[in-house]
Amino acid sequence: MKIKDAKIYPLSDIAKLAQAQIQQDFPELDPIIGISHNLRNAGFAADTLTIDNIRNDKRIVMIVFDDQPEQVQYEYCRISQDPNFEFTIIALNDLTQDQFYAMMVEALN
């Protein structure tokens, strides 16, 4: 798969819409969204999306594997620590702007 075709990009676009809404409702949260291909570069067929709140060291990590493109694994964790690898699975189609908004409020607040 070409990186430009990765499912992580449309997922990021939806997260950015929720980010703008969060910044209006909770200016102190200021979530930062990032995409990483480090897993892919290390030989895993997957990409990562992170949503960080640097102010309080909180992070949402989302992973989309090429062989499971219709689901996303996610975990709430700390920026300063490795994830616990206790990921929850959610259907890609369930990650709407409203769902991202709710996750950001829950995980980053």
Biopython code that builds the backbone (N, CA, C, O; Angstrom):
import numpy as np
from Bio.PDB.StructureBuilder import StructureBuilder

atoms = [
    (1, "MET", "N", (0.839, -1.182, 0.000)),
    (1, "MET", "CA", (0.000, 0.000, 0.000)),
    (1, "MET", "C", (0.884, 1.245, 0.000)),
    (1, "MET", "O", (1.917, 1.289, 0.669)),
    (2, "LYS", "N", (0.472, 2.232, -0.744)),
    (2, "LYS", "CA", (1.173, 3.504, -0.746)),
    (2, "LYS", "C", (0.734, 4.300, 0.470)),
    (2, "LYS", "O", (-0.440, 4.288, 0.839)),
    (3, "ILE", "N", (1.670, 4.985, 1.084)),
    (3, "ILE", "CA", (1.359, 5.747, 2.296)),
    (3, "ILE", "C", (0.231, 6.739, 2.045)),
    (3, "ILE", "O", (-0.618, 6.932, 2.915)),
    (4, "LYS", "N", (0.203, 7.362, 0.891)),
    (4, "LYS", "CA", (-0.833, 8.356, 0.599)),
    (4, "LYS", "C", (-2.239, 7.751, 0.620)),
    (4, "LYS", "O", (-3.219, 8.484, 0.755)),
    (5, "ASP", "N", (-2.352, 6.425, 0.488)),
    (5, "ASP", "CA", (-3.648, 5.750, 0.505)),
    (5, "ASP", "C", (-4.033, 5.240, 1.891)),
    (5, "ASP", "O", (-5.085, 4.620, 2.042)),
    (6, "ALA", "N", (-3.220, 5.483, 2.885)),
    (6, "ALA", "CA", (-3.465, 4.960, 4.232)),
    (6, "ALA", "C", (-4.756, 5.525, 4.818)),
    (6, "ALA", "O", (-5.082, 6.696, 4.625)),
    (7, "LYS", "N", (-5.475, 4.678, 5.530)),
    (7, "LYS", "CA", (-6.744, 5.055, 6.167)),
    (7, "LYS", "C", (-6.538, 6.105, 7.256)),
    (7, "LYS", "O", (-7.497, 6.743, 7.691)),
    (8, "ILE", "N", (-5.310, 6.286, 7.694)),
    (8, "ILE", "CA", (-5.026, 7.207, 8.779)),
    (8, "ILE", "C", (-5.303, 8.659, 8.374)),
    (8, "ILE", "O", (-5.622, 9.488, 9.226)),
    (9, "TYR", "N", (-5.186, 8.970, 7.083)),
    (9, "TYR", "CA", (-5.383, 10.344, 6.635)),
    (9, "TYR", "C", (-6.838, 10.809, 6.736)),
    (9, "TYR", "O", (-7.081, 11.887, 7.279)),
    (10, "PRO", "N", (-7.819, 10.043, 6.237)),
    (10, "PRO", "CA", (-9.203, 10.478, 6.433)),
    (10, "PRO", "C", (-9.587, 10.508, 7.915)),
    (10, "PRO", "O", (-10.397, 11.332, 8.338)),
    (11, "LEU", "N", (-8.997, 9.602, 8.696)),
    (11, "LEU", "CA", (-9.247, 9.591, 10.138)),
    (11, "LEU", "C", (-8.730, 10.890, 10.759)),
    (11, "LEU", "O", (-9.391, 11.482, 11.612)),
    (12, "SER", "N", (-7.576, 11.317, 10.339)),
    (12, "SER", "CA", (-6.994, 12.572, 10.820)),
    (12, "SER", "C", (-7.865, 13.771, 10.446)),
    (12, "SER", "O", (-8.013, 14.703, 11.237)),
    (13, "ASP", "N", (-8.431, 13.749, 9.263)),
    (13, "ASP", "CA", (-9.296, 14.849, 8.838)),
    (13, "ASP", "C", (-10.503, 14.992, 9.760)),
    (13, "ASP", "O", (-10.894, 16.109, 10.100)),
    (14, "ILE", "N", (-11.088, 13.882, 10.163)),
    (14, "ILE", "CA", (-12.230, 13.917, 11.080)),
    (14, "ILE", "C", (-11.776, 14.402, 12.455)),
    (14, "ILE", "O", (-12.469, 15.195, 13.092)),
    (15, "ALA", "N", (-10.628, 13.936, 12.910)),
    (15, "ALA", "CA", (-10.093, 14.369, 14.201)),
    (15, "ALA", "C", (-9.852, 15.874, 14.212)),
    (15, "ALA", "O", (-10.066, 16.525, 15.235)),
    (16, "LYS", "N", (-9.413, 16.430, 13.099)),
    (16, "LYS", "CA", (-9.152, 17.871, 13.019)),
    (16, "LYS", "C", (-10.436, 18.675, 13.171)),
    (16, "LYS", "O", (-10.422, 19.760, 13.752)),
    (17, "LEU", "N", (-11.542, 18.157, 12.655)),
    (17, "LEU", "CA", (-12.825, 18.840, 12.834)),
    (17, "LEU", "C", (-13.209, 18.866, 14.310)),
    (17, "LEU", "O", (-13.665, 19.889, 14.821)),
    (18, "ALA", "N", (-13.023, 17.745, 14.985)),
    (18, "ALA", "CA", (-13.312, 17.686, 16.422)),
    (18, "ALA", "C", (-12.358, 18.578, 17.202)),
    (18, "ALA", "O", (-12.751, 19.208, 18.184)),
    (19, "GLN", "N", (-11.113, 18.633, 16.768)),
    (19, "GLN", "CA", (-10.116, 19.486, 17.422)),
    (19, "GLN", "C", (-10.564, 20.948, 17.409)),
    (19, "GLN", "O", (-10.474, 21.635, 18.426)),
    (20, "ALA", "N", (-11.041, 21.418, 16.270)),
    (20, "ALA", "CA", (-11.505, 22.802, 16.164)),
    (20, "ALA", "C", (-12.671, 23.064, 17.103)),
    (20, "ALA", "O", (-12.749, 24.122, 17.727)),
    (21, "GLN", "N", (-13.572, 22.105, 17.202)),
    (21, "GLN", "CA", (-14.725, 22.219, 18.098)),
    (21, "GLN", "C", (-14.267, 22.239, 19.560)),
    (21, "GLN", "O", (-14.773, 23.027, 20.359)),
    (22, "ILE", "N", (-13.318, 21.379, 19.905)),
    (22, "ILE", "CA", (-12.770, 21.331, 21.268)),
    (22, "ILE", "C", (-12.122, 22.663, 21.628)),
    (22, "ILE", "O", (-12.314, 23.173, 22.732)),
    (23, "GLN", "N", (-11.359, 23.222, 20.701)),
    (23, "GLN", "CA", (-10.673, 24.479, 20.981)),
    (23, "GLN", "C", (-11.649, 25.618, 21.239)),
    (23, "GLN", "O", (-11.333, 26.548, 21.981)),
    (24, "GLN", "N", (-12.826, 25.557, 20.635)),
    (24, "GLN", "CA", (-13.864, 26.551, 20.910)),
    (24, "GLN", "C", (-14.467, 26.335, 22.296)),
    (24, "GLN", "O", (-14.659, 27.288, 23.052)),
    (25, "ASP", "N", (-14.766, 25.078, 22.623)),
    (25, "ASP", "CA", (-15.473, 24.767, 23.871)),
    (25, "ASP", "C", (-14.551, 24.668, 25.078)),
    (25, "ASP", "O", (-14.961, 24.982, 26.195)),
    (26, "PHE", "N", (-13.302, 24.232, 24.867)),
    (26, "PHE", "CA", (-12.332, 24.019, 25.939)),
    (26, "PHE", "C", (-10.966, 24.575, 25.503)),
    (26, "PHE", "O", (-10.068, 23.792, 25.193)),
    (27, "PRO", "N", (-10.788, 25.890, 25.473)),
    (27, "PRO", "CA", (-9.538, 26.449, 24.961)),
    (27, "PRO", "C", (-8.295, 25.989, 25.727)),
    (27, "PRO", "O", (-7.186, 26.034, 25.195)),
    (28, "GLU", "N", (-8.474, 25.558, 26.943)),
    (28, "GLU", "CA", (-7.329, 25.094, 27.738)),
    (28, "GLU", "C", (-6.826, 23.719, 27.306)),
    (28, "GLU", "O", (-5.709, 23.347, 27.664)),
    (29, "LEU", "N", (-7.607, 22.957, 26.553)),
    (29, "LEU", "CA", (-7.174, 21.619, 26.137)),
    (29, "LEU", "C", (-6.151, 21.680, 25.010)),
    (29, "LEU", "O", (-5.106, 21.036, 25.098)),
    (30, "ASP", "N", (-6.422, 22.426, 23.971)),
    (30, "ASP", "CA", (-5.515, 22.599, 22.840)),
    (30, "ASP", "C", (-4.888, 21.286, 22.355)),
    (30, "ASP", "O", (-3.667, 21.134, 22.416)),
    (31, "PRO", "N", (-5.704, 20.332, 21.874)),
    (31, "PRO", "CA", (-5.159, 19.053, 21.406)),
    (31, "PRO", "C", (-4.288, 19.212, 20.158)),
    (31, "PRO", "O", (-4.574, 20.022, 19.277)),
    (32, "ILE", "N", (-3.239, 18.431, 20.111)),
    (32, "ILE", "CA", (-2.317, 18.420, 18.981)),
    (32, "ILE", "C", (-2.425, 17.057, 18.307)),
    (32, "ILE", "O", (-2.255, 16.022, 18.952)),
    (33, "ILE", "N", (-2.706, 17.064, 17.008)),
    (33, "ILE", "CA", (-2.900, 15.829, 16.256)),
    (33, "ILE", "C", (-1.650, 15.550, 15.419)),
    (33, "ILE", "O", (-1.112, 16.438, 14.756)),
    (34, "GLY", "N", (-1.207, 14.299, 15.469)),
    (34, "GLY", "CA", (-0.045, 13.915, 14.688)),
    (34, "GLY", "C", (-0.230, 12.560, 14.033)),
    (34, "GLY", "O", (-0.917, 11.691, 14.568)),
    (35, "ILE", "N", (0.382, 12.384, 12.878)),
    (35, "ILE", "CA", (0.393, 11.099, 12.173)),
    (35, "ILE", "C", (1.824, 10.603, 12.161)),
    (35, "ILE", "O", (2.758, 11.366, 11.919)),
    (36, "SER", "N", (1.984, 9.324, 12.422)),
    (36, "SER", "CA", (3.318, 8.726, 12.407)),
    (36, "SER", "C", (3.317, 7.463, 11.557)),
    (36, "SER", "O", (2.377, 6.669, 11.589)),
    (37, "HIS", "N", (4.386, 7.300, 10.803)),
    (37, "HIS", "CA", (4.597, 6.085, 10.020)),
    (37, "HIS", "C", (5.749, 5.275, 10.611)),
    (37, "HIS", "O", (6.317, 4.417, 9.935)),
    (38, "ASN", "N", (6.092, 5.543, 11.861)),
    (38, "ASN", "CA", (7.217, 4.846, 12.503)),
    (38, "ASN", "C", (6.986, 3.340, 12.582)),
    (38, "ASN", "O", (7.928, 2.567, 12.406)),
    (39, "LEU", "N", (5.755, 2.907, 12.842)),
    (39, "LEU", "CA", (5.481, 1.462, 12.857)),
    (39, "LEU", "C", (5.754, 0.863, 11.474)),
    (39, "LEU", "O", (6.370, -0.196, 11.357)),
    (40, "ARG", "N", (5.294, 1.542, 10.447)),
    (40, "ARG", "CA", (5.492, 1.077, 9.061)),
    (40, "ARG", "C", (6.985, 1.032, 8.741)),
    (40, "ARG", "O", (7.476, 0.071, 8.147)),
    (41, "ASN", "N", (7.694, 2.076, 9.140)),
    (41, "ASN", "CA", (9.136, 2.125, 8.883)),
    (41, "ASN", "C", (9.891, 1.040, 9.641)),
    (41, "ASN", "O", (10.989, 0.651, 9.242)),
    (42, "ALA", "N", (9.302, 0.543, 10.746)),
    (42, "ALA", "CA", (9.923, -0.525, 11.528)),
    (42, "ALA", "C", (9.500, -1.914, 11.048)),
    (42, "ALA", "O", (9.885, -2.921, 11.644)),
    (43, "GLY", "N", (8.708, -1.971, 9.971)),
    (43, "GLY", "CA", (8.346, -3.256, 9.400)),
    (43, "GLY", "C", (6.935, -3.729, 9.698)),
    (43, "GLY", "O", (6.557, -4.827, 9.289)),
    (44, "PHE", "N", (6.145, -2.921, 10.404)),
    (44, "PHE", "CA", (4.755, -3.276, 10.688)),
    (44, "PHE", "C", (3.857, -2.586, 9.675)),
    (44, "PHE", "O", (4.096, -1.432, 9.318)),
    (45, "ALA", "N", (2.845, -3.269, 9.216)),
    (45, "ALA", "CA", (1.923, -2.702, 8.238)),
    (45, "ALA", "C", (0.831, -1.925, 8.961)),
    (45, "ALA", "O", (-0.324, -2.348, 9.013)),
    (46, "ALA", "N", (1.223, -0.770, 9.524)),
    (46, "ALA", "CA", (0.291, 0.030, 10.316)),
    (46, "ALA", "C", (0.768, 1.475, 10.397)),
    (46, "ALA", "O", (1.953, 1.771, 10.236)),
    (47, "ASP", "N", (-0.187, 2.366, 10.651)),
    (47, "ASP", "CA", (0.096, 3.780, 10.865)),
    (47, "ASP", "C", (-0.557, 4.211, 12.181)),
    (47, "ASP", "O", (-1.510, 3.592, 12.655)),
    (48, "THR", "N", (-0.020, 5.281, 12.750)),
    (48, "THR", "CA", (-0.475, 5.750, 14.055)),
    (48, "THR", "C", (-0.939, 7.198, 13.985)),
    (48, "THR", "O", (-0.338, 8.032, 13.307)),
    (49, "LEU", "N", (-2.021, 7.474, 14.702)),
    (49, "LEU", "CA", (-2.505, 8.832, 14.905)),
    (49, "LEU", "C", (-2.431, 9.090, 16.402)),
    (49, "LEU", "O", (-2.885, 8.270, 17.199)),
    (50, "THR", "N", (-1.863, 10.221, 16.785)),
    (50, "THR", "CA", (-1.842, 10.593, 18.198)),
    (50, "THR", "C", (-2.567, 11.918, 18.366)),
    (50, "THR", "O", (-2.535, 12.783, 17.491)),
    (51, "ILE", "N", (-3.218, 12.054, 19.511)),
    (51, "ILE", "CA", (-3.854, 13.312, 19.893)),
    (51, "ILE", "C", (-3.323, 13.613, 21.289)),
    (51, "ILE", "O", (-3.585, 12.871, 22.235)),
    (52, "ASP", "N", (-2.575, 14.704, 21.409)),
    (52, "ASP", "CA", (-1.880, 15.029, 22.646)),
    (52, "ASP", "C", (-2.411, 16.301, 23.287)),
    (52, "ASP", "O", (-2.844, 17.231, 22.607)),
    (53, "ASN", "N", (-2.366, 16.314, 24.618)),
    (53, "ASN", "CA", (-2.537, 17.537, 25.391)),
    (53, "ASN", "C", (-1.262, 17.684, 26.215)),
    (53, "ASN", "O", (-1.119, 17.079, 27.277)),
    (54, "ILE", "N", (-0.357, 18.482, 25.716)),
    (54, "ILE", "CA", (0.962, 18.627, 26.345)),
    (54, "ILE", "C", (0.832, 19.199, 27.755)),
    (54, "ILE", "O", (1.613, 18.851, 28.641)),
    (55, "ARG", "N", (-0.144, 20.069, 27.964)),
    (55, "ARG", "CA", (-0.327, 20.725, 29.256)),
    (55, "ARG", "C", (-0.433, 19.731, 30.401)),
    (55, "ARG", "O", (0.117, 19.961, 31.478)),
    (56, "ASN", "N", (-1.137, 18.627, 30.179)),
    (56, "ASN", "CA", (-1.326, 17.656, 31.268)),
    (56, "ASN", "C", (-0.783, 16.262, 30.938)),
    (56, "ASN", "O", (-1.127, 15.290, 31.610)),
    (57, "ASP", "N", (0.063, 16.159, 29.903)),
    (57, "ASP", "CA", (0.775, 14.912, 29.590)),
    (57, "ASP", "C", (-0.166, 13.765, 29.201)),
    (57, "ASP", "O", (0.141, 12.601, 29.461)),
    (58, "LYS", "N", (-1.302, 14.084, 28.583)),
    (58, "LYS", "CA", (-2.259, 13.045, 28.197)),
    (58, "LYS", "C", (-2.256, 12.856, 26.693)),
    (58, "LYS", "O", (-2.022, 13.790, 25.926)),
    (59, "ARG", "N", (-2.527, 11.609, 26.288)),
    (59, "ARG", "CA", (-2.464, 11.243, 24.876)),
    (59, "ARG", "C", (-3.526, 10.185, 24.549)),
    (59, "ARG", "O", (-3.873, 9.342, 25.376)),
    (60, "ILE", "N", (-4.021, 10.262, 23.322)),
    (60, "ILE", "CA", (-4.809, 9.192, 22.714)),
    (60, "ILE", "C", (-3.941, 8.642, 21.585)),
    (60, "ILE", "O", (-3.480, 9.399, 20.730)),
    (61, "VAL", "N", (-3.718, 7.329, 21.579)),
    (61, "VAL", "CA", (-2.965, 6.671, 20.514)),
    (61, "VAL", "C", (-3.953, 5.822, 19.719)),
    (61, "VAL", "O", (-4.716, 5.046, 20.293)),
    (62, "MET", "N", (-3.933, 5.972, 18.394)),
    (62, "MET", "CA", (-4.782, 5.181, 17.514)),
    (62, "MET", "C", (-3.909, 4.517, 16.470)),
    (62, "MET", "O", (-3.028, 5.150, 15.888)),
    (63, "ILE", "N", (-4.159, 3.229, 16.235)),
    (63, "ILE", "CA", (-3.388, 2.477, 15.254)),
    (63, "ILE", "C", (-4.351, 1.847, 14.251)),
    (63, "ILE", "O", (-5.359, 1.251, 14.628)),
    (64, "VAL", "N", (-4.021, 1.991, 12.961)),
    (64, "VAL", "CA", (-4.780, 1.349, 11.891)),
    (64, "VAL", "C", (-3.817, 0.402, 11.174)),
    (64, "VAL", "O", (-2.813, 0.825, 10.601)),
    (65, "PHE", "N", (-4.148, -0.889, 11.221)),
    (65, "PHE", "CA", (-3.351, -1.913, 10.555)),
    (65, "PHE", "C", (-3.881, -2.139, 9.138)),
    (65, "PHE", "O", (-5.091, -2.133, 8.915)),
    (66, "ASP", "N", (-2.977, -2.336, 8.193)),
    (66, "ASP", "CA", (-3.372, -2.545, 6.793)),
    (66, "ASP", "C", (-4.289, -3.752, 6.627)),
    (66, "ASP", "O", (-5.193, -3.728, 5.790)),
    (67, "ASP", "N", (-4.071, -4.805, 7.411)),
    (67, "ASP", "CA", (-4.880, -6.013, 7.242)),
    (67, "ASP", "C", (-6.205, -5.947, 8.010)),
    (67, "ASP", "O", (-6.996, -6.889, 7.963)),
    (68, "GLN", "N", (-6.446, -4.843, 8.710)),
    (68, "GLN", "CA", (-7.720, -4.623, 9.422)),
    (68, "GLN", "C", (-8.146, -3.173, 9.192)),
    (68, "GLN", "O", (-8.293, -2.414, 10.150)),
    (69, "PRO", "N", (-8.347, -2.782, 7.931)),
    (69, "PRO", "CA", (-8.551, -1.370, 7.613)),
    (69, "PRO", "C", (-9.868, -0.781, 8.094)),
    (69, "PRO", "O", (-10.031, 0.439, 8.102)),
    (70, "GLU", "N", (-10.792, -1.611, 8.487)),
    (70, "GLU", "CA", (-12.098, -1.101, 8.925)),
    (70, "GLU", "C", (-12.209, -0.984, 10.437)),
    (70, "GLU", "O", (-13.289, -0.722, 10.966)),
    (71, "GLN", "N", (-11.093, -1.179, 11.135)),
    (71, "GLN", "CA", (-11.116, -1.006, 12.583)),
    (71, "GLN", "C", (-9.894, -0.231, 13.033)),
    (71, "GLN", "O", (-8.862, -0.196, 12.363)),
    (72, "VAL", "N", (-10.052, 0.390, 14.197)),
    (72, "VAL", "CA", (-8.987, 1.196, 14.786)),
    (72, "VAL", "C", (-8.773, 0.712, 16.206)),
    (72, "VAL", "O", (-9.728, 0.487, 16.950)),
    (73, "GLN", "N", (-7.523, 0.556, 16.574)),
    (73, "GLN", "CA", (-7.184, 0.236, 17.954)),
    (73, "GLN", "C", (-6.763, 1.530, 18.626)),
    (73, "GLN", "O", (-5.984, 2.303, 18.069)),
    (74, "TYR", "N", (-7.287, 1.769, 19.845)),
    (74, "TYR", "CA", (-6.929, 3.010, 20.530)),
    (74, "TYR", "C", (-6.695, 2.757, 22.014)),
    (74, "TYR", "O", (-7.179, 1.787, 22.596)),
    (75, "GLU", "N", (-5.934, 3.671, 22.594)),
    (75, "GLU", "CA", (-5.638, 3.606, 24.028)),
    (75, "GLU", "C", (-5.408, 5.023, 24.537)),
    (75, "GLU", "O", (-4.794, 5.848, 23.861)),
    (76, "TYR", "N", (-5.908, 5.291, 25.734)),
    (76, "TYR", "CA", (-5.607, 6.541, 26.421)),
    (76, "TYR", "C", (-4.359, 6.296, 27.269)),
    (76, "TYR", "O", (-4.269, 5.284, 27.964)),
    (77, "CYS", "N", (-3.412, 7.205, 27.214)),
    (77, "CYS", "CA", (-2.171, 7.016, 27.962)),
    (77, "CYS", "C", (-1.532, 8.366, 28.249)),
    (77, "CYS", "O", (-2.159, 9.413, 28.086)),
    (78, "ARG", "N", (-0.297, 8.327, 28.670)),
    (78, "ARG", "CA", (0.494, 9.525, 28.947)),
    (78, "ARG", "C", (1.520, 9.725, 27.829)),
    (78, "ARG", "O", (2.041, 8.757, 27.274)),
    (79, "ILE", "N", (1.799, 10.970, 27.512)),
    (79, "ILE", "CA", (2.808, 11.276, 26.502)),
    (79, "ILE", "C", (4.172, 10.783, 26.979)),
    (79, "ILE", "O", (4.969, 10.280, 26.188)),
    (80, "SER", "N", (4.431, 10.931, 28.272)),
    (80, "SER", "CA", (5.749, 10.625, 28.825)),
    (80, "SER", "C", (5.986, 9.146, 29.092)),
    (80, "SER", "O", (7.056, 8.761, 29.564)),
    (81, "GLN", "N", (4.983, 8.309, 28.789)),
    (81, "GLN", "CA", (5.119, 6.877, 29.035)),
    (81, "GLN", "C", (4.709, 6.093, 27.788)),
    (81, "GLN", "O", (3.908, 6.562, 26.980)),
    (82, "ASP", "N", (5.267, 4.902, 27.647)),
    (82, "ASP", "CA", (4.831, 4.019, 26.575)),
    (82, "ASP", "C", (3.405, 3.556, 26.858)),
    (82, "ASP", "O", (3.015, 3.440, 28.019)),
    (83, "PRO", "N", (2.619, 3.288, 25.806)),
    (83, "PRO", "CA", (1.277, 2.740, 26.032)),
    (83, "PRO", "C", (1.366, 1.408, 26.793)),
    (83, "PRO", "O", (2.393, 0.731, 26.771)),
    (84, "ASN", "N", (0.284, 1.059, 27.453)),
    (84, "ASN", "CA", (0.211, -0.229, 28.169)),
    (84, "ASN", "C", (-0.091, -1.374, 27.222)),
    (84, "ASN", "O", (-0.058, -2.535, 27.631)),
    (85, "PHE", "N", (-0.382, -1.078, 25.975)),
    (85, "PHE", "CA", (-0.775, -2.066, 24.964)),
    (85, "PHE", "C", (-2.036, -2.808, 25.387)),
    (85, "PHE", "O", (-2.160, -4.021, 25.215)),
    (86, "GLU", "N", (-2.962, -2.044, 25.943)),
    (86, "GLU", "CA", (-4.301, -2.536, 26.295)),
    (86, "GLU", "C", (-5.294, -1.772, 25.415)),
    (86, "GLU", "O", (-6.147, -1.032, 25.906)),
    (87, "PHE", "N", (-5.159, -1.969, 24.129)),
    (87, "PHE", "CA", (-5.935, -1.215, 23.161)),
    (87, "PHE", "C", (-7.378, -1.703, 23.094)),
    (87, "PHE", "O", (-7.666, -2.887, 23.267)),
    (88, "THR", "N", (-8.263, -0.767, 22.840)),
    (88, "THR", "CA", (-9.675, -1.033, 22.596)),
    (88, "THR", "C", (-9.891, -0.936, 21.095)),
    (88, "THR", "O", (-9.278, -0.101, 20.428)),
    (89, "ILE", "N", (-10.752, -1.780, 20.565)),
    (89, "ILE", "CA", (-11.031, -1.769, 19.125)),
    (89, "ILE", "C", (-12.360, -1.069, 18.878)),
    (89, "ILE", "O", (-13.348, -1.307, 19.573)),
    (90, "ILE", "N", (-12.358, -0.205, 17.876)),
    (90, "ILE", "CA", (-13.574, 0.494, 17.460)),
    (90, "ILE", "C", (-13.639, 0.446, 15.935)),
    (90, "ILE", "O", (-12.610, 0.480, 15.260)),
    (91, "ALA", "N", (-14.836, 0.367, 15.410)),
    (91, "ALA", "CA", (-14.997, 0.376, 13.952)),
    (91, "ALA", "C", (-14.611, 1.742, 13.403)),
    (91, "ALA", "O", (-14.961, 2.771, 13.981)),
    (92, "LEU", "N", (-13.900, 1.748, 12.301)),
    (92, "LEU", "CA", (-13.477, 2.994, 11.670)),
    (92, "LEU", "C", (-14.680, 3.897, 11.410)),
    (92, "LEU", "O", (-14.602, 5.107, 11.623)),
    (93, "ASN", "N", (-15.772, 3.331, 10.959)),
    (93, "ASN", "CA", (-16.979, 4.111, 10.655)),
    (93, "ASN", "C", (-17.606, 4.744, 11.891)),
    (93, "ASN", "O", (-18.378, 5.694, 11.765)),
    (94, "ASP", "N", (-17.290, 4.237, 13.086)),
    (94, "ASP", "CA", (-17.832, 4.804, 14.320)),
    (94, "ASP", "C", (-17.057, 6.035, 14.784)),
    (94, "ASP", "O", (-17.501, 6.743, 15.688)),
    (95, "LEU", "N", (-15.919, 6.290, 14.180)),
    (95, "LEU", "CA", (-15.109, 7.442, 14.577)),
    (95, "LEU", "C", (-15.552, 8.685, 13.809)),
    (95, "LEU", "O", (-14.907, 9.129, 12.859)),
    (96, "THR", "N", (-16.664, 9.218, 14.258)),
    (96, "THR", "CA", (-17.227, 10.446, 13.699)),
    (96, "THR", "C", (-16.634, 11.649, 14.431)),
    (96, "THR", "O", (-15.897, 11.495, 15.405)),
    (97, "GLN", "N", (-16.960, 12.826, 13.958)),
    (97, "GLN", "CA", (-16.514, 14.040, 14.645)),
    (97, "GLN", "C", (-17.014, 14.052, 16.085)),
    (97, "GLN", "O", (-16.267, 14.404, 16.997)),
    (98, "ASP", "N", (-18.277, 13.668, 16.298)),
    (98, "ASP", "CA", (-18.839, 13.636, 17.652)),
    (98, "ASP", "C", (-18.114, 12.625, 18.533)),
    (98, "ASP", "O", (-17.886, 12.887, 19.714)),
    (99, "GLN", "N", (-17.752, 11.475, 17.974)),
    (99, "GLN", "CA", (-17.045, 10.456, 18.759)),
    (99, "GLN", "C", (-15.644, 10.957, 19.124)),
    (99, "GLN", "O", (-15.202, 10.784, 20.260)),
    (100, "PHE", "N", (-14.954, 11.566, 18.181)),
    (100, "PHE", "CA", (-13.641, 12.135, 18.475)),
    (100, "PHE", "C", (-13.749, 13.207, 19.559)),
    (100, "PHE", "O", (-12.935, 13.257, 20.480)),
    (101, "TYR", "N", (-14.752, 14.050, 19.438)),
    (101, "TYR", "CA", (-14.965, 15.108, 20.434)),
    (101, "TYR", "C", (-15.119, 14.500, 21.819)),
    (101, "TYR", "O", (-14.468, 14.935, 22.769)),
    (102, "ALA", "N", (-15.978, 13.497, 21.933)),
    (102, "ALA", "CA", (-16.213, 12.842, 23.229)),
    (102, "ALA", "C", (-14.928, 12.201, 23.762)),
    (102, "ALA", "O", (-14.636, 12.286, 24.955)),
    (103, "MET", "N", (-14.174, 11.570, 22.885)),
    (103, "MET", "CA", (-12.926, 10.938, 23.304)),
    (103, "MET", "C", (-11.922, 11.979, 23.793)),
    (103, "MET", "O", (-11.238, 11.761, 24.793)),
    (104, "MET", "N", (-11.832, 13.104, 23.096)),
    (104, "MET", "CA", (-10.896, 14.148, 23.506)),
    (104, "MET", "C", (-11.273, 14.727, 24.866)),
    (104, "MET", "O", (-10.407, 14.952, 25.711)),
    (105, "VAL", "N", (-12.560, 14.967, 25.073)),
    (105, "VAL", "CA", (-13.002, 15.483, 26.370)),
    (105, "VAL", "C", (-12.672, 14.490, 27.468)),
    (105, "VAL", "O", (-12.163, 14.871, 28.522)),
    (106, "GLU", "N", (-12.961, 13.210, 27.226)),
    (106, "GLU", "CA", (-12.715, 12.169, 28.233)),
    (106, "GLU", "C", (-11.234, 11.959, 28.502)),
    (106, "GLU", "O", (-10.817, 11.889, 29.658)),
    (107, "ALA", "N", (-10.449, 11.860, 27.461)),
    (107, "ALA", "CA", (-9.050, 11.443, 27.627)),
    (107, "ALA", "C", (-8.093, 12.591, 27.924)),
    (107, "ALA", "O", (-7.080, 12.383, 28.591)),
    (108, "LEU", "N", (-8.382, 13.774, 27.454)),
    (108, "LEU", "CA", (-7.412, 14.855, 27.546)),
    (108, "LEU", "C", (-7.710, 15.871, 28.630)),
    (108, "LEU", "O", (-6.868, 16.716, 28.933)),
    (109, "ASN", "N", (-8.862, 15.808, 29.203)),
    (109, "ASN", "CA", (-9.285, 16.784, 30.213)),
    (109, "ASN", "C", (-8.639, 16.512, 31.556)),
    (109, "ASN", "O", (-8.886, 17.239, 32.518)),
]
sb = StructureBuilder()
sb.init_structure("model")
sb.init_model(0)
sb.init_chain("A")
sb.init_seg("    ")
for serial, (resi, resn, name, xyz) in enumerate(atoms, 1):
    if name == "N":
        sb.init_residue(resn, " ", resi, " ")
    sb.init_atom(name, np.array(xyz, "f"), 0.0, 1.0, " ", f" {name:<3s}", serial, name[0])
structure = sb.get_structure()
